Amino acid sequence: MPDKNIQKSTFLNVRLDFLVCMFLVVAVLVAYWQIPSCGFVGFDDKPYVTENRQVQKGFTVEGLAWAFTTFHAANWHPLTWLSHMLDFQLYGLNPLGHHWTNLQLHIANTLLLFFILLQMTGMLWRSAFVAALFALHPLHVESVAWVAERKDVLSTFFGLLAIIAYYLYVRHKGLIYYLLVFLFLSLGLMAKPMLVTWPFLLLLLDFWPLNRLHFSRSGTRQVESITGFDSKIFFKLILEKIPLFIPVIFASIITFMAQQSRGAVDSLTSLPLDIRINNALVSWVSYVIKAVWPAHLTVFYPHPGNMLPIWQGVGAALLIAGSICAAVRLSRQYPYVIVGLFWYLGTLVPVIGLVQVGKQAMADRYTYIPLTGLFIVVAWGFSDLLLKWRYRKIFLAVLAAIILSALTVRTFLQVGYWQNAVTLFENAIKVTPDDPSAQNNLGAALYDDGRFDEAMVYFKKAILIAPEYTEVLSNLGAAYYKQGNYDKAVLYFEKALKNQKKDANAYDKLGVVLVAQGKVEEATAYFIKAIQINPEYANAHSNLANVLSRQGKYEEAELHYLEAIKLDTEHTDANYNLGSLLLRQKRYKEALIHLVETIRISPDNAEAYHKIGVVLAQQGKLQGARKFLKMAIQIDPNNIQVRKDLEVLNRKILPEIELQ
């Protein structure tokens, strides 16, 4: 390994490596300047943060156990869940704090990558350029600007720490360093199983830049350690990685179980192996094209299925094979080429689509780790290619400045699309206008904003593209319900259920529409069906309790309210309606608990303040009752019943208070 004295070079008495670190931090902050104004986006931010009640409890013993045992969101990544819990503990649902954590991790990853390359190679400027490309490339925006992609930046952080520990292990041969490699790799896998290729990556680093494996003079491959071990060291290099496969295999198995349990893994029947291989080959090449020319980026690239021409896969295979052959031929003189190429190809394997999870053909976030391999080839390759040119340094400096400036601008613009779900999917429609999921997701974003008429436009566009799209049919039903068109709502919910008979959400929403039509008994059956499909569906339990209460089945209603609250402690409707039910039964102490909980969750709930006032009046606590009734009037000045109750209370004629 080379001497690292170069890092001690100074400029104006300041070490250059320190100046590089300062530049990298400032560059990231400039490129991601719009991050503070970004909110949560619908998509995966809901199950990960905004609608995840376990995360919103913060750090608890129950939450810790949940993080390590749940397959929520079709993943097993306990460390990621814990990081989201910590963010909620610190920032609540303020998106700024959650985005800031992602950005801090991205900055840390950038600095760690620079440190690793500098320590291993001694090449200051090449290492700096690779780190800058990593920091500023637009393909990495998705991993940083999307709160739900915390797993990307967090797993990479621990993965890079594992590489540092491995470097120290190679230099000092201490067991403690190897244990640190094992620890950091395990932590990284608990953040995201993307690191399953890490043992192979460490083997690549053995070849270059650690130089534990190289060519002999005769040109035959020979293994030799930096301390002069014989050729048997090659097998030792493999054997020393064996323990690292323990967490890798564990993470692989449990991740597959998690994804299969939630139906996230496509079967070979629905997506045959030949189609997967064809798409994988094309994706490997497509990522390179996007890395060189990062235009038309979007959050979702729909899988082409059997529509992808076979010649594209064959062409991609030939390009990849040719690149590998060239890298092998160059490996003796330029070992970084084969290392960088296999870094890129190898670390993409878990997400390239051979095991298809989701409906995407590819995703920008999948390049967060792999592109580093290509960056290394570019940084070292250009420098060596122009090694004998007298103007090399000036040319490379100018070229680097142009490239990094262009990437900074492009990243700045890309971050802007992540302001909210509407801006995100408006861009998606521009990039993939024929993708029904883009139309549907924009409609869903508008629906969440209360813009039901606009949402309807995009839902209808999605249906024109894909008439049997179950999620859109369900969303259309919900939109028609909001517009008061109950017959159309029922029609589309029934269509959705015809396509997907195990859609608990559609059963629940159809039940809500039937209640609005006065068909309470029919609605009851649909709520029960929703619960049978998904026993942990809090809304369905709450809605079932509502209709049971209307039918006078108070004991059953109470049980389902309690179950809804158990599943979702922040469920406003369940707490309020249970409090109201208990109030009607004159169980004042119990009613008060749930009504107070209601205003904690929803401080603007005037009816909850009203009923707390009624309970306190019944308990003879007149001052407290007046206080809560006045607060109810402040929130809802037009509530005639509250004003009447307050007048009665002021006259101290308590029996006349009407219990609504």
N, C-alpha and C positions, 0 to 999 in steps of 0.2 A: 504494500500500500504506500502511496506517495506521502511525502512530507507535507504537512498542512500549513507551513509557514506563510503561505500566500494570504491567509485570512488575517494576518497581522499587518498587512499593508495599510497605509493611512492616507487620508486626504484632508489637508488642513488640520492635521493632528487628530483626526477622527478615524477610527478603524473602518475600512471599507465594508467589511461584512456588517457592521452596525448600520452604516449608511444604507446599505442594500435593504436591511430589515425595515428601516424607517420608510424607505421608498415603497416597499411592498405593502406596508400597512396603509400608508396614505393613498396609494393607488387603489386598493380595495375599497377604502372609504369613499373615494371619488366615484368609482364605477357603481357602487351600490348606494349612492347618495339618496335615492328615492325609497330605500327600505323603510325608514321611519313612517312613511305615509301609507305603507302597504297594510292591508287588513288580512283577515282570514279569508280563504276562498272555500266555497262549498265543498266540493270534491272530498278529499280525504281528511281535511281539517276538521270536519264534523266528527267522525268516529275517533279521531286522534285527540281532539282537544275540546272543541266548542259544544259537542253533545256527548262527551265522555264523562259520565258522573264519577267514575272511579278516579280519573285524572283530576277532576275538580274537587276531590276531597283533600288533595295535597298529599304530603307524606303521612301515611298511617300504617299500622301493622297490617291491617286488612288490605291496604293498597299494595304493600310490599308483597304479600302472598299472592294477590291477584296478578301482579306484574310477572311473576315467575311461573304462573300456572295457566294464564289465559291464552287462548288462541284468537282473541279479539282482532278484528280487521285482517283475519287470515294470515297472521304472522305470529312468530314467537321472538320477541325482542325486548326482554325485561328491562334492560338498561335504557332503552329508548323511552319506555313508559315512565321509568323513574325520572328521567330528565324532563319529561313533560309535566310530571307532578311537581317537580321542583320549580319549574317556570310558573305554574299556576300558583304555587305557594308564594312566589315572589311578586308576580305581576297580575294575578287574576286572569281575566279575559281581555286584558289590554294587549293587542297584537304586537305592539312595539317591543315589549320585553321578549316575547317569543322569537320575533325576527332577530332581535339583537343577539340572542344566544346563538342562533344559527350563524350569524355573521362573525361573531367572536370565534366560533369553532372553525369557520372557513379561514379566517386570518391565522389562527393557530396552525392549521394544516399547511397553509402556505409557508409559514416560517419553519415548520418542522421539515417540510420537503427540501427547502433551501439548505437547512442545517445538515440533513442527511447527505445530500449530494456533495456539499462542500467538504464535509468530513471524509467521505469515502473517496473523493476524486481529487480534492485540492484545487479544483477549477472554479474560481470565484464567479466569473462573469457567465460562464455556461450554466452553472447552478442557479445563478440569479435569474437568467432568462427562462429556464424551465419553470422555476417557481412563479415568475411573473405570468407566464402563459397559463399556468394552473390557476392563478389568482384571478385572471381577467377574462378567461375565455367564456363567451356567451353560453356555450353548452352546459356550463356549470351553474348558471343562474337558477335553474329549476331546483337543484339540490340545496341552494342557499335561500332563495326567496320563498320557498314553499315550506311552511311550518311543519307539515306532515312528513317532509323529507329530512327531518332531524336525524333519522337513522343513517343517512348518507354521510353527513359531515361528522357525526359522532363515531361511527364505525371506522371511518378513515383516520380520525384522530388517534384512536387506539391502535389501528393498523400501523401507522407511522411510528408510534411509540415502540411497537414490537420490532420494527426494523432498526430503530436506534439501539434497543436492547440487544438485538442480534449482532449489530456492528461491534458493540462493546464486548459481547461474548467472543466474537472472532478475534478481537485484539487481545483480550485478557484471559480468556478461557476459564472464567469463573462460573461455578454452578449458579450463583445468584443471578447472573445475567441471563442464563438460559431459563431460569424460573420466571424471570421478568418477561421474557419472550412469550412463554406459555401463558402467563397471566394477562398480558396486554392483548394477545391474540384471542383469548377466551372472552375478555371484556368486549373486544371488537365484534366478535361473533354474537354476543348477547345484545349488541346494538343493531346489527344487521348481518345476516349470514353471507353477505357479499365476499367476506374474507376467507371463504373456504379454499381459495387458490393460494393463500399466503405461503404455505410450505413450499410450493413450487416456485413462487416468486423469490423466496429466500435462496433457493437453489440457483436461480438465474443470477442473483446478486453475487453468489459464490464465484461465478464465471467472470462477471464484470459488475462492479468495479473492485470487488474484494480480491480478485485474482487468486482464488483458491483452486481454480481449474483453468488450465491453459494448454496451448499447443507446445509440443517439444520442437526442437530444431528440425527434426526429420519430417515434421508436418503431421505426425500421428498424434492423435489426442492422448494426452497423459495428464494424470492428476498429480498435483503437487501443492502442498500447503506452503504458506509463507514461511514456515519454520523448517522446511525441507523434508517433510514426510514422503514416503514412497507412494507408488501408484495406488496402493490400497485405500488411500484417502478418499478416492472417488466414492467408494462404497460407504465409507464413514460419513461422507457428506450427506448421503441418502439416509443412512441409519440414524444420524443425529436429528433428522426431521421427523422420524417415526412418532415420537411422543406428541408432536404437534397435531397429528391426525386424530388424536382422541377428541379434543373439542370440535374439530372440523367435522368428524363423522357424526358426533352427537348433534351438532347444530343442523347438519344436513337432514338427518332423520326427523328431528322434531319440527323443523321448518316444513318439510314435506307433509308431515302429519297435520300441521296447522292449516296449511293451504288446502289440503284435500278435505279436511273436516268442514271447511267453509265453502267447498265447491269451487275454489279458485283455480284448480288445476284442470285444464282441458284433457279429455281422454283422447287416445289415438284414433278413436272412431270419429269424434267431432273434428279433430285436426290431425290428419295422418302424418306419419314421420317424414315422408318425402316432401310434404309442403313445409314442415317445420325447418328441415335442412335447407331447402331452397331459400326461405325467408332469412334464415340465419346467415347464410353466405352473402346474400345481398346486403343485409344489415351491417356486417363487418366492413364492407366497402362503403356503404352509405354514411356510416359514422365518420370515416376518414374524409369523405367529401364535405360533410357538415363541419368538420374540424377545420378544414382549409377555407371553406366559404360558408360561414355560419349565418345563412339567410333562411327565411321561411321556417323559423323554429316555432314549435307549438307544444302544448302540454300533452297532446295525444295524437299518435300516428296510428290510424286503424290498420288492423292486420288484413292484408289483401287476400288471404286464404289461397284458393286455387286460381285466383285471377293473376297472380304473379307469374310472368312468362318464365319457362324453364331455362331459356337461353340466358336470362339475367343471372340466374344461379350458377350456370356453367361458366359464364364469363367471370363472375366474382371468384369462383373456385380457382380458375386459371390465374387470375391476378394474385390471389393469396398464395398459391403454390409458387408462382414466379417470384414473389417477394421473399418467401422463405428460402428458396434456392439462392437468390442473390445475397440474402443475409448470411447464409451458411458460407458462401464463397468469400464474403468480406469479413467473416468472424475472426480470422486470424489477425488481420491488420486493424479492423474496426469492430471490436467485440461488442461495442454498445449498440450496434445495429441489430444484431440478433436478439440481444437482451431487450431492447426497446420494443422490437416487433412482437416477441413472445409475451412481454409484459402486457401489451395491448390486446393481442389475440386471447391470451390465457385468462386474464382477469375479466374478460367479457363473457367467458363460457357460462357462468351461473345465470346470466340474464339474457343470453342471446336467443332464447326461445326454443331450445331443444326440449326443455320441460316448460311448456307454455302455461304461464300464469297471467290471467287477464286477457284482454282482447287487443292489446297493442302489438304493433309490428316491431317497434323499437321505442326508446325513450331517452330524452336528453340526459336525465339523471343517471342513466346507466354508464355514462362516460366519465363520471367524476374521478374514479381511480384509473381506468384503462388508458385515457388519453395521455397520462404522464409518460408512458412508454414511447409514444410518438413524439412527444415534446423533447425527450432525451435524444432521440435520433436526429431531430431537426437541429437542436442546439449544438450537439457535438459534430454532427455531419457537416453543417455549413461551415463551422470553424475549421475543420480539417480539410474540407474541399478547397478553401481559399488560403490554406496555410502559407503558401509561398508568395502570395500576392502582396506587394508592398503597401497597398492601400486597404489591406484587409480589415484592420481595426476600425478605420473610419467608416468604411462601407457597412460593416456589420453593426456598428453603433447606430448609424442612420437607419438601416433596415429594421433593427430591433425597435427603435423609437417609433417608426411608422407603423409597424405591426402592432405594438402594444397600444399606441394611441387609437388605432382603428378598433381594436378589441375592446378598449375602454368605452368608446362611444357606443359600440354595438351592445355591450353588456348593459350600459346605462339605459339604452332604449328598451332592451329586453326586460329589465327589472320593472319598467313602467307598465308592462302588461300584467304584472302581478299586483296591481293596486287593489283590485277586488275581483270577485268572480265574474262580474259583467265584462270588465276590460279583458280579462284572461280569455274568456270564451268568444268575445268579439274578434280577438286576434285568431283564435282557433278556426273560426268560420272563414276568415280571410285565407288562411293557409290550406284548410281542408274543407271547402264549401260543400262537398258531397258526402261528408261524414255525418250521419244522423245523430251520433252521440254529441257532436259539437253543437248542433242545433238544439238538441235536448238539454244539454248542460247550460247553454245560454238562457233557454227558457226557464230552467230551474232556478238560475241565479236571479232572473227578473221576478219570478214567483216569490222567492224568499224576500225580495225587496218590496213586495206588495204590488208589483206592477203586473197585475193578472192579465190585462188585455194584451200587453206587449208579449208576455210569456206565451200566451195562446198562439200568437203568430209563429213563433219558433217551434212550438210543439207540433203545429200543423205541418210546417215544413219538414220536420223530422219524419212525420207519418207518411208524407208523400214519398220520401226516399226509402223508408222501411216500414211498410204498412203493418207488419206484425211485431214491431218493436214494443215489447211488453212494458218497459219502464215508461215510455212515452205515452202509451195508452193510459197507464195509471196516472201520469202527470196531467194528461188532458182531463181525466175524470175529476182530479182535484181542482183544476182551474175552472171547470164548468160549475163545480160545487160553490166555489168562491163567488162566481157570477150569479148564483141563485138558480142556475139551470139544472135542476136535480135530475130530470129525466135523461139528459145528455150525460150527466155525471155517472148515473147508474149504467148507462149503455157502455161507456168506455171502461169502467171498472170491470164489468162483466166480460168484455173483450180481453182485458188484461188477464183475468183469471182463467179464461179459456186457453190462453197461451201458456200461462204459468200457474198451475193449480196449487203451488206451495208458496204463493206470494202473500205472506202474512200482512204486509203493509196494505195491499189492495183489499184484502178482506176487512181490515180494520176501517179503512176509509169508506168502503162501500157501506159498512154498518153505520157510519156517521151520517152518510147521505140518507139512508133509510130512516134514521131517527128524525132527521129534518122533515121527512115526508110523513112522519107520524106512524111509521111501520116498525113499532118498537120490538115486537116479537121476532120479526124477520131479522132485524138488526142484531138482536141478542145471539141468534145462531151464527151470524158472521163474526161477531166478536169472539165467541167461543172457538170458532174455527181458527181464527188468527192466533189465539193462545195455544191451541193444540199444535200448530205448526211451529210457533216460537213462544215457549213458556216464559221467556224472559222479556217479552214485549210489554213494557210498562204502560204505554198508551192504550193498548188493547184491554189490559186489566182495568185501567181507569174508566174507559168507555163502557166496558161491561158493567162495572159497578154503578155507573150513572143510570143505565137502563134498569138494572135490578132495583135500584133505589126508587125509580119511578113506578115500578111494579109492586112496591111495598115489601120487597124482599131485603130488609135492612141488614140482617145478619150476613147474608151472602155478599151484599154490596160492601159492607165494612171489610170483609176478608179480602176482597179484590182491591179495594182502596189501599189497604195495608200492604198487599203484595206489590202494587204499583210503586208505593213509597219505598218499600224495601229495595226494589230494583232500581229506582231513581229517586234518591232522597231530595232532589231539587224539583220534583214534579209539582208544579204550582197547582194545577187543577185537582190532582188527587188529594193534596193537603187541604185545599179550600173546600172541596165537596165533602170530604170526610168530616171536616170541622162543622160544616153546615148540617150534615146528617146527625152528628152527635148533639148539636145544639137543638135540633128538633126533638131529640130523645131526652132533652134536659140533662145531658151528661156534660155539665158545664166545664169542669176541670179538664176533661179529655178534649173537648171541643176547643178550648182555649189554646192548648198545646199546638194543634194543627193550624189554627187560624194565625197564631203568632208566627209559626213557621212559614205560613203563606206570605206574610208581609216581609219576612226576612228575605225570601226568595224574590218576591215581586213587590217592592216598596210602594208602587203606585196602584195597588189593588184596593180601590175604594170600598168595595163590598166586604173585604176582609176586615178593614178598619171598622166598618159599620157593625159587623157581627161581633167583633171583640167588644165594642161599646155595649152592645146588647147583653153579652155574657156578663160583663162587669156590672152592669145595672142590675141584673138578676142576682148577683152576688152582693149587692148593696154597696159596691165601690163606686159611688156616684161621681167623684172627681175624675177618677180614671175613665169612667164611661164617657163623661163629657169631653175629655181630651181626645179620645179615639173617634167619637162622633164628629167633632170639629175637624179632625184631620181628614175624615172621609169627605166632608163638605169641601174642604180645600182642594182635594183631588178631583171631586165631581160636584161642582156647585149646583148642578141641575137635578140632583137626586132628591126628589120630593120626600121619599120615605125617610131618608136620614134626617131631613129638616123636621119632619113631624115627630120623629123619635126624640130629637134633641129638645124640641119644645115641651114634649111630655116630661122628659127628664128634668128640665128646668123647673117645671111645676111640681116635680117630685111625685107625679102620679104614675108610679112604675107599672101597675097592672095593665095600663092602657098601651104599653109598648107593644107594637106588633112584631111578632117574630116571623120574619120572612125567610 
